[in-house]
Amino acid sequence: MTAGVVQLGLQWALFTLVFFLYMLYYPIHLKSIESPDAPDTQLLHVKTPIMSPEWRLSIVLAWATAIHMAFITFTTFFLLLTVPTSPAPDVPLPEILARWATFLGVSSALLAAIQYAPQLIHTYKAKIVGALSIPMMCIQSPGAVLMVLSIALRPGTNWTSWITFAVSGVMQGSLLAMCIVFHFRQHRLGLDEFGNPLSGQREDVDTVVPGFLTTDEEDPRVVGVALVRAAPQSATGSDIRVPQGEEPTEATPLLGSGKEIARATSETAEHCDLSNELKPQASFTDSLPTRSDSFVPQIPSSVNILPDDSHASETNVDEKSLPVAARKRRYLVTILGAIAVAVVVLAIILPIYLVVIRNSGSSRTQLIPAPGPASGTSTSTTGRPSATPQVTVTSGGDGSVVTKEDGSTFTYVNKFGGFWVSDPDSPFESYAQPNSWTPPLNASWTWGKDRIHGVNLGGLFVLEPFISPALFQKYPGAVDEWTLSTLMRADTANGGINQLEDHYNTFITEEDIAQIAGAGLNWIRLPVPFWAIEVWPGEPFLEKTSWKYIERLFGWCRKYGIRIMLDLHTIPGSQNAYNHSGKSGKVNFLNGVMGIANAQRALEYIRVFTEFISQKQFKDLVPVFGIVNEALLSTIGRAQLTSFYLEAHTMIRNITGIGEGNGPYIAFHDGFQGLASWQNSFPGADRMILDVHPYITFDGGAHTDPVDTGMGAQAGGIYPQLACDRFGGLNNSRSTFGVTVAGEFSNGINDCGLFLRGVGSGDVTYGGNCADWENSVTWSDGTKAGLMKFAMASMDVLGDWFFWTWKIGNSTAGIVEAPLWSYQLGLMNGWIPVDPRTALGTCHSLGISNSDFSGTFQSWQTGGAGAGDIPASISSNFPWPPATISNAGPESQLPTYTPTGTVVALPPPTLTASATAKIDAGSGWFNTKDTGGAPTPVVGCKYPDAWDAINVALPTGCR
């Protein structure tokens, strides 16, 4: 891009210099018209106060150029300074800048056409080359083709970037073709480029043009030939020159009358032998007034002067009568003309083919054979590592064709100005944007101004029965991932535990991420399990396997410009006893005998994830890290949970450093206690986010009120208003706590849905028939309209949100049986808005006004001044470890682990690139000074079951 800017800048500077010099050195004697004012017939140039038309036109154009330059310069810099731009050199601009760039491209193409049009017309009429340089145009015309191609082939280039050069190339090629034809025509007629007789032509011809008068400054041959050519057509002109004693008239500005010139021309033609050199038959000077400065123009014998009003033309000579040299010249003219036409065609056809036809929607693709063995990021048709990976360097916007790693393709649909970028030789470049209003990954995200419109990828790496029901239906008795994994391990005949890898590989694909970007969304919240790092003895989970698929997902999100909120969804011992914590039943995190030991493991896994995502390759991609999902505060205790969050904050900031740009924001859940309960909990903490999950689904209500209440303003019944009322506390929290987001919400207006309450659960509180809500095919248009209104009300009041979840898998019945929870299904079938921005103002339209937020956070809340300065009173009130553990007693008596174990770091991705590419994928560990050991069991201690240690005897020798 730099070279292109320099090239265009230099071209502009030189054209501007030429323009300046043209105005500065415009001939003084041509700035005003000349009038004869002499005592005799000698012509004298006397200036009048009237500007010549040419100089007047030059001044008008100069002012127009200056005004045009000032306007576009001001507008361009105004837009660049006020509209966030993409730092990527080869990708599309934000919408308003793209429109301005399109205007500039089209207008410059029109100006280029206007620039060349007069020259083309003049050259065609004069039929002489004049001062035009054929060699220069032979260089510039192909150069224009190369210039167009060099711009058009760059990734993300819009057609308006090269159309000006294409127009210029076409018109210059046309001018070149004319000049080549006229050059050989003049040569055949015995004239040079300016119409003068070529050297070697007879100069002793005494044929004269009657009545022609010249001054000493004029070359009579040049003027004479031009006059003889022009006389049959017109005898008038703009030069006022007459002999002394005659009155100038508009009809006779040059000599005598038009009739006399026509007669003289006719007589001249009669004395010309067109097949031989011109021989004088008689002198016309006998019948005309004589003057001392009269001249005899020497007209070559090949000139055919016609007595009618046509221009001088070629002699009609039979091809066979031409000498060999003349025939060769004619062949050469034909060849050069064909070349010029080819240049014109190439300037038009090639860019159109390369940019529009071949690349299908502005996609740019280059295939590179990948060296060496296959990697985890190149997949076969099943997504598994492929033995013959194919590397592509591509980018594109709406309508572009995406080639996946397995060679299959799909069409990218994005009506919001989003574009994708993928370069295997530079895989950590983050230029892509999901839409025009979201900054690219390598640009700053401004909290309070930029808004999160996101979805969860629930059920992908942390399985839930209602999201992947078919897997649980296959294994009766499976109620959570613990039991599912146990049953799968026993089923070796059907693939055993590796069936989970198939799920990781196929449940969410690259096309899903592309659809998320195309839906106007800009973030995902990605639940991940601790067993992506390791498992301990007795834990049945599939260890480490999910990590390579998590990294693959990272790559897809980077490709489409999607930011990630990483969420540690499972904690050793379970933080909430829900099936999505790994094992349902009991809370053993900061609760029970193994409460503190499980917290030690949790801190280690938070440490490992933090080290990975804080690396330069991932910090822009994963700017938020949710450290514990939905910790059940009512069981754990506020003091214990607050103490843990403060310790996690201290540990993370010791790894990343303090302040904006140093590691991720730290998100924690409100523990189902409400946002207001966390007000002022962590003053001075560096970049902490409060995460809330507002659902009406699980409030215990019957929710039988109708949602199908019409298609207009009344759509949705009570539910849109209910969302606006219940979820309206986020702006208050933003003002009092700091950054606050809704990490989960859904369209669930009731708790219907297969396995939503758990496998075999009879706790459904909906007062009607759930079958009505478990097959969306039966829903009326009014129902869909009501759900749409509820979704838009939720989005509006929440501000920054993640819908739970993007996708619900089919049950064994072949349908989605929890459709209220699938963003994808709602988007396709009309109960989720196509553009989430349209939700803005929904609550206001319902007459509900929630508190406003100024859009500006306190400096320390976003990593500015004061960040990390937590008052000593806060730290002393919530020490780590906490003094007591719920349902266990004093922490000092509980079993713990010793920090002497080997750290298990997450490995960097294995990437496929060209043989010459050097890629720094990182080491998986950001802070090399972080060398502490990992928790490991104390030798000799007989620990109780870490997942079932409530009200068990205390072991000894475990500290």
ZAMARGU-4260 file (C-alpha; in steps of 0.2 Angstrom, whole numbers, plus 5000, padded with zeros to 4 digits):
<rodrens>
0) 5000/5000/5000 | 5014/5012/5004 | 5021/5010/4987 | 5004/5014/4979 | 5002/5029/4990
5) 5019/5036/4985 | 5015/5032/4967 | 4999/5041/4967 | 5005/5055/4977 | 5020/5058/4966
10) 5008/5058/4951 | 4997/5071/4959 | 5012/5082/4964 | 5019/5082/4946 | 5002/5085/4938
15) 4999/5100/4950 | 5017/5106/4946 | 5013/5106/4928 | 4997/5115/4931 | 5006/5128/4941
20) 5019/5131/4928 | 5006/5132/4915 | 4998/5146/4923 | 5014/5155/4928 | 5022/5154/4911
25) 5007/5157/4900 | 5013/5167/4886 | 5010/5186/4889 | 5005/5190/4871 | 4992/5177/4871
30) 4983/5183/4887 | 4974/5196/4878 | 4968/5198/4860 | 4978/5207/4847 | 4972/5222/4836
35) 4980/5230/4821 | 4985/5248/4825 | 4998/5253/4813 | 5000/5267/4800 | 5003/5255/4785
40) 5000/5238/4780 | 5013/5231/4791 | 5004/5221/4805 | 5008/5225/4823 | 5003/5216/4838
45) 4994/5228/4850 | 4986/5222/4866 | 4968/5226/4870 | 4961/5226/4888 | 4950/5211/4883
50) 4957/5194/4889 | 4958/5181/4875 | 4946/5166/4876 | 4960/5154/4880 | 4967/5164/4895
55) 4949/5167/4901 | 4946/5148/4901 | 4962/5145/4909 | 4958/5156/4924 | 4940/5149/4926
60) 4947/5131/4926 | 4961/5136/4938 | 4948/5143/4950 | 4937/5128/4948 | 4952/5116/4951
65) 4957/5126/4967 | 4939/5125/4974 | 4937/5107/4969 | 4954/5103/4978 | 4949/5113/4993
70) 4932/5104/4995 | 4938/5087/4993 | 4953/5090/5004 | 4942/5097/5018 | 4929/5084/5016
75) 4942/5069/5016 | 4951/5075/5031 | 4935/5079/5040 | 4929/5061/5037 | 4946/5053/5042
80) 4947/5063/5058 | 4929/5059/5063 | 4925/5042/5057 | 4935/5027/5064 | 4945/5019/5049
85) 4951/5002/5047 | 4970/5001/5049 | 4971/4987/5036 | 4978/4994/5020 | 4969/4982/5008
90) 4952/4981/5016 | 4935/4990/5014 | 4932/5006/5023 | 4918/5010/5035 | 4901/5014/5025
95) 4902/5033/5025 | 4920/5033/5019 | 4917/5019/5006 | 4903/5030/4999 | 4915/5045/4999
100) 4928/5035/4991 | 4916/5029/4978 | 4911/5047/4974 | 4929/5052/4972 | 4933/5037/4961
105) 4918/5040/4949 | 4921/5059/4949 | 4939/5057/4945 | 4935/5045/4931 | 4923/5058/4924
110) 4937/5072/4926 | 4949/5061/4917 | 4937/5059/4902 | 4934/5078/4902 | 4953/5080/4902
115) 4956/5069/4887 | 4940/5073/4877 | 4946/5090/4870 | 4963/5083/4864 | 4954/5068/4856
120) 4942/5079/4847 | 4956/5091/4841 | 4967/5078/4835 | 4953/5069/4825 | 4948/5086/4817
125) 4966/5092/4813 | 4972/5075/4808 | 4990/5079/4813 | 5000/5073/4828 | 5008/5090/4832
130) 5017/5090/4849 | 5010/5074/4855 | 5023/5061/4858 | 5019/5044/4851 | 5034/5035/4861
135) 5028/5042/4877 | 5010/5036/4874 | 5017/5019/4869 | 5024/5018/4887 | 5010/5026/4896
140) 4996/5016/4888 | 5002/4999/4893 | 5007/5007/4909 | 4989/5011/4912 | 4984/4993/4910
145) 4998/4988/4923 | 4992/5001/4935 | 4974/4995/4934 | 4979/4977/4936 | 4991/4981/4951
150) 4977/4990/4960 | 4962/4978/4955 | 4971/4963/4961 | 4974/4969/4978 | 4963/4961/4992
155) 4948/4971/4996 | 4950/4983/4982 | 4935/4992/4976 | 4932/4996/4958 | 4932/5014/4961
160) 4951/5013/4965 | 4955/5009/4947 | 4942/5015/4936 | 4950/5032/4934 | 4966/5024/4927
165) 4955/5012/4916 | 4947/5027/4909 | 4963/5037/4906 | 4971/5021/4899 | 4956/5019/4887
170) 4956/5037/4881 | 4975/5038/4880 | 4975/5021/4870 | 4962/5029/4858 | 4973/5044/4856
175) 4988/5033/4853 | 4979/5024/4839 | 4974/5040/4831 | 4991/5047/4832 | 4999/5031/4824
180) 4987/5032/4810 | 4989/5051/4807 | 5008/5049/4808 | 5009/5037/4794 | 4996/5047/4784
185) 5007/5063/4786 | 5022/5053/4781 | 5014/5047/4765 | 5008/5064/4761 | 5026/5071/4764
190) 5022/5081/4779 | 5030/5081/4797 | 5020/5080/4813 | 5016/5098/4812 | 5011/5098/4794
195) 5027/5105/4787 | 5035/5098/4771 | 5047/5084/4775 | 5066/5087/4771 | 5069/5082/4753
200) 5053/5088/4747 | 5054/5102/4733 | 5055/5119/4740 | 5056/5129/4723 | 5038/5128/4719
205) 5032/5145/4715 | 5014/5141/4718 | 5007/5154/4729 | 4991/5156/4739 | 4983/5172/4733
210) 4981/5186/4745 | 4989/5178/4760 | 4998/5191/4771 | 5010/5186/4785 | 5021/5195/4798
215) 5039/5192/4801 | 5036/5181/4816 | 5026/5168/4806 | 5033/5154/4796 | 5024/5155/4779
220) 5025/5137/4776 | 5016/5131/4791 | 5003/5144/4790 | 5001/5142/4772 | 4998/5123/4772
225) 4986/5125/4786 | 4977/5139/4777 | 4976/5129/4761 | 4969/5114/4771 | 4956/5125/4780
230) 4951/5137/4766 | 4939/5125/4757 | 4929/5123/4773 | 4929/5141/4780 | 4937/5157/4776
235) 4934/5165/4793 | 4944/5164/4809 | 4947/5174/4825 | 4964/5182/4820 | 4961/5200/4814
240) 4973/5204/4801 | 4970/5214/4785 | 4980/5225/4774 | 4982/5243/4776 | 4967/5253/4770
245) 4954/5239/4772 | 4941/5238/4785 | 4941/5221/4794 | 4925/5212/4794 | 4919/5196/4802
250) 4918/5188/4785 | 4935/5193/4780 | 4947/5192/4795 | 4962/5184/4786 | 4962/5189/4767
255) 4949/5195/4755 | 4933/5186/4755 | 4929/5168/4757 | 4924/5167/4738 | 4941/5173/4733
260) 4950/5160/4744 | 4939/5147/4737 | 4943/5152/4720 | 4961/5153/4724 | 4960/5136/4731
265) 4951/5129/4716 | 4964/5137/4705 | 4978/5129/4715 | 4970/5112/4713 | 4969/5114/4695
270) 4988/5117/4694 | 4992/5102/4705 | 4997/5085/4697 | 4992/5072/4710 | 5003/5059/4703
275) 5019/5069/4702 | 5028/5082/4711 | 5019/5099/4712 | 5023/5110/4697 | 5018/5128/4695
280) 5007/5131/4680 | 5005/5150/4683 | 5007/5163/4696 | 4992/5169/4705 | 5001/5185/4711
285) 4998/5194/4694 | 4979/5196/4699 | 4982/5200/4717 | 4989/5216/4726 | 5007/5213/4729
290) 5016/5215/4746 | 5034/5214/4750 | 5031/5200/4763 | 5020/5189/4752 | 5026/5171/4751
295) 5024/5156/4741 | 5019/5141/4751 | 5027/5125/4745 | 5014/5112/4744 | 5020/5094/4742
300) 5014/5085/4727 | 5005/5072/4737 | 4993/5084/4744 | 4976/5083/4736 | 4967/5100/4738
305) 4949/5099/4735 | 4938/5113/4729 | 4923/5108/4740 | 4921/5110/4759 | 4930/5094/4765
310) 4946/5093/4773 | 4962/5089/4764 | 4962/5070/4762 | 4973/5056/4756 | 4976/5053/4737
315) 4965/5039/4731 | 4979/5028/4725 | 4978/5010/4721 | 4987/4999/4733 | 4997/4990/4720
320) 5003/5006/4713 | 5011/5011/4730 | 5030/5007/4732 | 5035/4993/4743 | 5040/5005/4757
325) 5023/5013/4757 | 5014/4996/4758 | 5026/4991/4772 | 5021/5007/4781 | 5003/5003/4779
330) 5005/4986/4786 | 5015/4993/4800 | 5001/5005/4803 | 4988/4991/4804 | 4999/4981/4816
335) 5002/4996/4828 | 4983/5001/4827 | 4979/4983/4832 | 4991/4984/4847 | 4983/5000/4852
340) 4966/4993/4851 | 4972/4978/4861 | 4979/4990/4875 | 4961/4998/4876 | 4953/4981/4877
345) 4964/4975/4890 | 4962/4991/4901 | 4943/4987/4901 | 4941/4968/4900 | 4955/4962/4912
350) 4950/4971/4928 | 4932/4967/4925 | 4937/4948/4923 | 4949/4948/4937 | 4939/4958/4950
355) 4921/4954/4946 | 4920/4938/4936 | 4934/4927/4942 | 4934/4932/4960 | 4915/4932/4963
360) 4910/4946/4974 | 4927/4954/4977 | 4935/4939/4984 | 4954/4937/4981 | 4961/4920/4981
365) 4978/4913/4979 | 4982/4894/4981 | 4998/4889/4989 | 5004/4872/4991 | 5007/4868/5010
370) 5023/4861/5015 | 5026/4847/5027 | 5013/4837/5036 | 4996/4842/5039 | 4992/4853/5054
375) 4977/4854/5066 | 4970/4869/5056 | 4969/4860/5039 | 4955/4848/5038 | 4948/4835/5026
380) 4930/4834/5022 | 4927/4828/5040 | 4937/4842/5047 | 4951/4830/5053 | 4969/4835/5049
385) 4972/4832/5031 | 4987/4824/5023 | 4986/4837/5008 | 4981/4853/5016 | 4978/4868/5004
390) 4983/4885/5010 | 4974/4901/5003 | 4977/4919/5004 | 4960/4927/5003 | 4948/4941/5008
395) 4931/4946/5003 | 4914/4954/5007 | 4896/4951/5004 | 4894/4938/4990 | 4912/4932/4990
400) 4916/4913/4989 | 4925/4906/5005 | 4936/4891/5002 | 4937/4881/5018 | 4952/4871/5024
405) 4944/4855/5017 | 4942/4863/5000 | 4924/4865/5000 | 4916/4882/4998 | 4901/4893/5003
410) 4895/4910/4999 | 4898/4924/5012 | 4882/4934/5015 | 4885/4950/5024 | 4874/4965/5020
415) 4882/4976/5034 | 4899/4980/5026 | 4908/4966/5035 | 4923/4957/5026 | 4934/4943/5030
420) 4953/4941/5029 | 4963/4926/5029 | 4982/4924/5026 | 4990/4908/5032 | 5008/4917/5030
425) 5002/4930/5042 | 4989/4921/5052 | 4988/4933/5067 | 4984/4949/5057 | 4967/4956/5063
430) 4961/4967/5050 | 4944/4959/5047 | 4927/4967/5052 | 4910/4959/5055 | 4901/4975/5050
435) 4905/4993/5046 | 4901/4999/5064 | 4912/4987/5073 | 4931/4992/5074 | 4943/4978/5067
440) 4951/4967/5080 | 4967/4977/5080 | 4958/4993/5083 | 4953/4999/5101 | 4936/4994/5107
445) 4928/5009/5116 | 4917/5003/5130 | 4901/5014/5132 | 4902/5018/5113 | 4904/5002/5104
450) 4891/4990/5109 | 4891/4971/5111 | 4879/4961/5100 | 4884/4944/5103 | 4879/4926/5105
455) 4885/4911/5115 | 4892/4895/5108 | 4884/4885/5121 | 4885/4866/5121 | 4900/4866/5109
460) 4915/4862/5122 | 4904/4861/5137 | 4890/4849/5133 | 4872/4853/5139 | 4857/4840/5137
465) 4845/4853/5129 | 4858/4860/5117 | 4864/4843/5111 | 4849/4832/5115 | 4853/4818/5103
470) 4869/4813/5112 | 4860/4812/5128 | 4846/4802/5121 | 4858/4790/5114 | 4864/4786/5132
475) 4849/4784/5144 | 4855/4789/5161 | 4867/4803/5155 | 4862/4819/5164 | 4878/4829/5162
480) 4895/4828/5154 | 4902/4818/5168 | 4889/4804/5166 | 4889/4805/5147 | 4908/4803/5147
485) 4907/4788/5158 | 4894/4780/5147 | 4903/4784/5131 | 4919/4777/5138 | 4910/4760/5141
490) 4903/4760/5123 | 4919/4756/5114 | 4910/4748/5100 | 4902/4765/5094 | 4918/4775/5096
495) 4919/4777/5115 | 4924/4794/5122 | 4930/4800/5105 | 4912/4803/5100 | 4915/4819/5109
500) 4928/4824/5097 | 4917/4822/5082 | 4905/4834/5091 | 4918/4847/5094 | 4923/4845/5075
505) 4905/4847/5068 | 4893/4855/5079 | 4900/4873/5075 | 4908/4875/5058 | 4917/4890/5050
510) 4901/4894/5041 | 4892/4896/5058 | 4905/4910/5062 | 4902/4918/5045 | 4883/4918/5048
515) 4886/4926/5065 | 4896/4940/5057 | 4883/4941/5043 | 4869/4943/5056 | 4876/4960/5062
520) 4884/4952/5077 | 4901/4956/5083 | 4906/4945/5098 | 4904/4927/5104 | 4905/4921/5122
525) 4914/4905/5122 | 4911/4893/5136 | 4927/4882/5139 | 4930/4868/5151 | 4945/4866/5163
530) 4948/4849/5155 | 4954/4857/5139 | 4970/4859/5150 | 4970/4843/5160 | 4960/4831/5171
535) 4965/4823/5187 | 4963/4805/5192 | 4945/4799/5193 | 4938/4813/5182 | 4930/4805/5166
540) 4931/4820/5155 | 4940/4820/5138 | 4956/4828/5142 | 4965/4841/5131 | 4956/4836/5115
545) 4945/4851/5114 | 4959/4863/5114 | 4964/4861/5096 | 4946/4864/5091 | 4946/4879/5102
550) 4961/4886/5093 | 4953/4882/5077 | 4938/4892/5082 | 4950/4907/5087 | 4956/4907/5069
555) 4939/4907/5062 | 4934/4922/5073 | 4949/4931/5068 | 4945/4928/5050 | 4928/4936/5052
560) 4932/4950/5064 | 4923/4942/5079 | 4929/4946/5096 | 4928/4933/5110 | 4923/4933/5128
565) 4932/4917/5134 | 4922/4910/5149 | 4928/4896/5161 | 4912/4887/5162 | 4917/4873/5173
570) 4926/4873/5189 | 4934/4857/5199 | 4921/4851/5211 | 4907/4861/5202 | 4903/4880/5206
575) 4884/4879/5205 | 4879/4860/5204 | 4871/4863/5187 | 4874/4850/5173 | 4884/4863/5163
580) 4897/4864/5177 | 4903/4847/5172 | 4894/4837/5186 | 4877/4841/5193 | 4872/4838/5211
585) 4883/4847/5223 | 4894/4863/5225 | 4911/4859/5230 | 4920/4875/5225 | 4923/4886/5240
590) 4911/4875/5249 | 4913/4859/5259 | 4929/4850/5264 | 4937/4851/5247 | 4931/4869/5244
595) 4948/4878/5246 | 4958/4864/5237 | 4946/4865/5222 | 4948/4884/5222 | 4967/4882/5221
600) 4965/4871/5205 | 4952/4884/5198 | 4965/4898/5201 | 4978/4888/5192 | 4967/4885/5177
605) 4963/4904/5176 | 4981/4907/5177 | 4985/4895/5162 | 4971/4903/5151 | 4977/4920/5156
610) 4994/4917/5151 | 4989/4910/5134 | 4976/4924/5129 | 4988/4938/5135 | 5000/4934/5121
615) 5001/4947/5108 | 4994/4935/5095 | 4978/4933/5105 | 4975/4948/5116 | 4965/4958/5103
620) 4955/4943/5099 | 4950/4938/5117 | 4949/4955/5126 | 4937/4948/5140 | 4940/4933/5151
625) 4925/4927/5162 | 4934/4918/5176 | 4919/4908/5184 | 4902/4905/5176 | 4887/4907/5188
630) 4895/4903/5204 | 4881/4900/5216 | 4884/4914/5229 | 4869/4908/5240 | 4879/4892/5244
635) 4897/4898/5243 | 4895/4915/5253 | 4898/4933/5247 | 4914/4935/5258 | 4921/4919/5251
640) 4917/4923/5233 | 4923/4941/5234 | 4939/4935/5242 | 4942/4923/5227 | 4938/4937/5214
645) 4950/4948/5222 | 4964/4935/5222 | 4960/4931/5204 | 4962/4949/5200 | 4978/4951/5209
650) 4985/4935/5200 | 4980/4940/5183 | 4987/4958/5184 | 5003/4951/5191 | 5004/4941/5175
655) 4998/4954/5162 | 5002/4971/5171 | 4991/4985/5175 | 4981/4996/5163 | 4973/4996/5146
660) 4980/4984/5133 | 4988/4973/5147 | 4979/4957/5146 | 4960/4954/5146 | 4946/4962/5155
665) 4941/4951/5170 | 4922/4946/5170 | 4913/4939/5185 | 4895/4934/5187 | 4883/4942/5199
670) 4880/4925/5208 | 4861/4928/5205 | 4861/4941/5218 | 4857/4956/5207 | 4868/4970/5200
675) 4865/4982/5214 | 4873/4970/5227 | 4890/4972/5218 | 4890/4991/5218 | 4907/4998/5224
680) 4913/4980/5227 | 4930/4982/5219 | 4934/5001/5218 | 4951/5004/5209 | 4951/4986/5201
685) 4959/4986/5184 | 4946/4982/5171 | 4933/4971/5179 | 4916/4967/5171 | 4900/4963/5180
690) 4891/4949/5171 | 4872/4946/5173 | 4861/4933/5165 | 4843/4940/5165 | 4830/4926/5162
695) 4812/4926/5165 | 4812/4908/5161 | 4817/4902/5178 | 4807/4914/5189 | 4795/4900/5194
700) 4780/4908/5185 | 4767/4899/5174 | 4769/4912/5160 | 4753/4907/5151 | 4749/4925/5145
705) 4747/4925/5126 | 4762/4931/5115 | 4751/4930/5099 | 4743/4947/5101 | 4744/4954/5084
710) 4757/4960/5071 | 4759/4978/5076 | 4762/4988/5091 | 4753/4976/5102 | 4764/4961/5097
715) 4771/4950/5111 | 4757/4954/5124 | 4765/4957/5141 | 4782/4950/5137 | 4791/4965/5129
720) 4786/4976/5143 | 4791/4963/5155 | 4809/4963/5148 | 4810/4982/5148 | 4805/4982/5166
725) 4815/4968/5173 | 4831/4970/5164 | 4832/4989/5166 | 4846/4989/5179 | 4861/4988/5168
730) 4863/5006/5165 | 4863/5010/5184 | 4876/4996/5186 | 4887/5005/5172 | 4886/5021/5182
735) 4890/5014/5199 | 4900/4998/5196 | 4908/5000/5179 | 4907/4990/5163 | 4892/4978/5164
740) 4886/4966/5151 | 4872/4953/5149 | 4882/4937/5146 | 4866/4927/5143 | 4848/4930/5139
745) 4836/4921/5128 | 4819/4921/5120 | 4813/4909/5133 | 4796/4916/5139 | 4793/4900/5148
750) 4803/4885/5153 | 4798/4873/5139 | 4810/4864/5129 | 4817/4846/5128 | 4829/4844/5143
755) 4829/4863/5147 | 4826/4859/5165 | 4838/4844/5164 | 4836/4826/5158 | 4821/4818/5167
760) 4817/4834/5177 | 4799/4836/5182 | 4802/4854/5187 | 4794/4863/5173 | 4783/4877/5179
765) 4774/4882/5163 | 4756/4882/5165 | 4751/4876/5148 | 4756/4862/5136 | 4775/4863/5132
770) 4772/4853/5116 | 4766/4870/5109 | 4783/4877/5111 | 4794/4863/5106 | 4791/4863/5087
775) 4792/4880/5079 | 4784/4874/5063 | 4767/4875/5071 | 4770/4893/5077 | 4759/4907/5069
780) 4765/4923/5062 | 4758/4932/5077 | 4768/4921/5088 | 4784/4925/5079 | 4780/4943/5079
785) 4777/4943/5098 | 4794/4933/5100 | 4802/4946/5089 | 4796/4960/5099 | 4801/4952/5115
790) 4819/4949/5108 | 4820/4967/5103 | 4815/4974/5119 | 4828/4963/5128 | 4841/4969/5116
795) 4837/4987/5119 | 4836/4987/5137 | 4852/4976/5140 | 4863/4986/5128 | 4878/4975/5128
800) 4872/4957/5127 | 4875/4939/5122 | 4861/4928/5117 | 4860/4910/5124 | 4863/4902/5112
805) 4868/4902/5094 | 4863/4885/5090 | 4852/4871/5097 | 4855/4853/5089 | 4841/4842/5083
810) 4834/4829/5094 | 4832/4811/5088 | 4815/4817/5081 | 4825/4827/5068 | 4819/4844/5074
815) 4825/4858/5086 | 4814/4855/5102 | 4820/4870/5112 | 4818/4883/5098 | 4816/4898/5110
820) 4834/4896/5113 | 4841/4896/5096 | 4847/4913/5088 | 4851/4904/5072 | 4834/4896/5070
825) 4825/4912/5075 | 4835/4922/5062 | 4830/4910/5048 | 4812/4909/5053 | 4807/4927/5058
830) 4808/4929/5077 | 4825/4936/5079 | 4829/4953/5070 | 4840/4953/5055 | 4849/4968/5061
835) 4850/4969/5079 | 4852/4988/5079 | 4834/4990/5075 | 4830/4985/5093 | 4836/5002/5099
840) 4821/5012/5105 | 4809/4997/5108 | 4807/5000/5126 | 4804/5019/5123 | 4791/5014/5110
845) 4782/5004/5124 | 4782/5020/5135 | 4796/5013/5147 | 4810/5024/5151 | 4825/5016/5160
850) 4839/5026/5167 | 4852/5032/5154 | 4870/5030/5154 | 4882/5044/5149 | 4893/5032/5139
855) 4908/5037/5148 | 4916/5026/5162 | 4928/5032/5175 | 4946/5031/5170 | 4951/5017/5182
860) 4936/5006/5176 | 4944/5005/5158 | 4962/5004/5163 | 4966/5022/5164 | 4972/5033/5179
865) 4969/5024/5196 | 4967/5007/5188 | 4974/4994/5200 | 4973/5005/5216 | 4962/4995/5226
870) 4960/5002/5244 | 4969/4993/5257 | 4952/4991/5267 | 4945/4981/5253 | 4960/4969/5253
875) 4960/4967/5272 | 4941/4964/5273 | 4942/4950/5260 | 4959/4941/5262 | 4965/4926/5253
880) 4962/4913/5258 | 4946/4917/5267 | 4945/4913/5285 | 4931/4901/5284 | 4924/4890/5270
885) 4905/4887/5270 | 4899/4870/5276 | 4917/4865/5282 | 4923/4877/5295 | 4940/4886/5297
890) 4950/4886/5281 | 4966/4883/5291 | 4960/4865/5295 | 4955/4860/5277 | 4965/4850/5265
895) 4975/4860/5252 | 4987/4856/5238 | 5005/4861/5238 | 5011/4873/5224 | 5025/4862/5218
900) 5018/4853/5203 | 5022/4854/5185 | 5013/4868/5176 | 5003/4862/5161 | 5003/4876/5148
905) 4991/4877/5133 | 5001/4873/5117 | 5001/4886/5103 | 4992/4882/5087 | 5000/4872/5073
910) 4999/4882/5057 | 5000/4878/5039 | 5009/4891/5029 | 5021/4893/5013 | 5039/4886/5015
915) 5046/4904/5016 | 5034/4910/5029 | 5041/4913/5047 | 5026/4913/5059 | 5028/4917/5078
920) 5013/4907/5085 | 5019/4911/5103 | 5024/4899/5117 | 5007/4898/5125 | 5015/4907/5140
925) 5015/4926/5141 | 5025/4930/5156 | 5041/4921/5157 | 5043/4928/5175 | 5028/4918/5181
930) 5038/4903/5186 | 5028/4897/5201 | 5023/4878/5202 | 5005/4871/5199 | 4995/4864/5214
935) 4998/4846/5217 | 4992/4834/5231 | 5002/4833/5246 | 5011/4816/5247 | 5003/4805/5260
940) 4986/4814/5261 | 4971/4804/5258 | 4959/4817/5250 | 4941/4814/5250 | 4932/4815/5233
945) 4934/4832/5227 | 4917/4832/5219 | 4907/4825/5234 | 4915/4832/5250 | 4901/4840/5259
950) 4899/4834/5277 | 4914/4822/5276 | 4927/4819/5289 | 4943/4830/5288 | 4958/4821/5282
955) 4975/4824/5291 | 4992/4829/5285 | 4985/4838/5270 | 4993/4855/5271
</rodrens>
